[in-house]
Amino acid sequence: MKDSSGNQRPTVSRRAARFDSSGIRRVFELIRTLEDPINLSIGQPDFAMPEAARNAAHDAMMSGKNGYTVTQGIPELRSRISSDVQKQIGHNDRAFCITSGTSGALVLALMAIIDPGDEVIIFEPAFVMYRPLIEFLGGHCVAIDLSPTFEIDVDAVTSYIGPKTRAVLLNSPNNPTGKVVSSETLEQLAEVTDKHHVTLISDELYRGFCYDHPFTSAATFSKNSVILDGFSKSHAMTGWRVGYMHGPPDIIDACITLQQYTFVCSPQAGQWAALAAADCDMTESFDTCRKKRDRLVEGLRGHYDFTHPDGAFYLYPKAPGGSAEQFAERAVREEQLLIVAGTVFGSADSHFRISYTVSDTMLERGIEALIRLADKH
Ligand SMILES: Cc1ncc(COP(=O)(O)O)c(C=O)c1O
């Protein structure tokens, strides 16, 4: 587009133009050309959304509950989540907001907490949205590379906290490594962030998928923490866009105001579905995921180098040959196998993500293909 003086005007902002999704689009194009792919790249559960939740969404729609809700979410769901959180963390001096997916909570938390020039400490590999969102807002990511152990060293975190640090953004159980931060580390991290008046933002979306020990929330240790959570993964409701956040009232109030001017509210039928979902026991689904985790770990042991994944539904092995990108390309070419190269989650081109929430048949095909790829190397 040209202005009146004939100068070229950009049609999209520099912010938007900076992000390059051509790699992801290329993968989608590639998937379409494959006849019978082994797809271990998708980050969503393969079990069904509970029937009671589907019925509740249907009933909500049919009874005319299709309009906006109050910005912070329907009172029934907020009060249900609030009492569940109180049981979980043992105190309830927190404010709540229902958001448009956990992504919505993440956007609002970052908007509420950081100003341009502020720093946020993240741990790489990290969920794909963290860095772009912080940078969208003019913030700087201070990335701590956790490979190859994927353990957090709290002393190292402390050494990165400076005058511009506003938040530490944590995700446990983790996408993509499957690691769960121990409650000792979490407690130390909470102490350090509280001491330096830095907000600990804890993305606990995969909390139901914690296989080897009970899950502990960051809110147990820090009243100042902001917790991001949601129904997408635990209740297989990724498309319904229901997440929530809780934290200190001043931050959550700011998030509610920001939601009013952005997302408006989480979709109403989804909120009623989530209220019904909160009553559904998902233990069996989580147990099935744990069995898939065990099968994958057992199948790849001795063929790949990886740390034990105690949560979420991902395994993050080292790529044979060194480059994860080259390995992911080889997996598609030689085995029609789709996995995600670690460069999507950070700068290190060393590991790749396997998502194991697939049918048992698909998982077995995946294990066989991965073994062939490792052996051929
Ligand atoms: C760590 C993490 N946080 C947040 C999200 C976003 O979740 P939602 O679909 O509820 O927005 C995801 C989705 O994959 C995730 O893996």
The ligand as an ORCA input file, in Angstrom:
! r2SCAN-3c Opt
* xyz 0 1
  C       1.792    -24.995     29.001
  C       0.562    -24.534     28.305
  N      -0.040    -23.413     28.741
  C      -1.151    -22.935     28.143
  C      -1.705    -23.575     27.046
  C      -2.924    -23.008     26.405
  O      -4.048    -23.708     26.810
  P      -5.529    -23.338     26.360
  O      -5.858    -24.223     25.211
  O      -6.375    -23.614     27.564
  O      -5.533    -21.918     25.988
  C      -1.112    -24.753     26.560
  C      -1.661    -25.439     25.386
  O      -1.074    -26.311     24.785
  C       0.057    -25.245     27.203
  O       0.668    -26.362     26.784
*
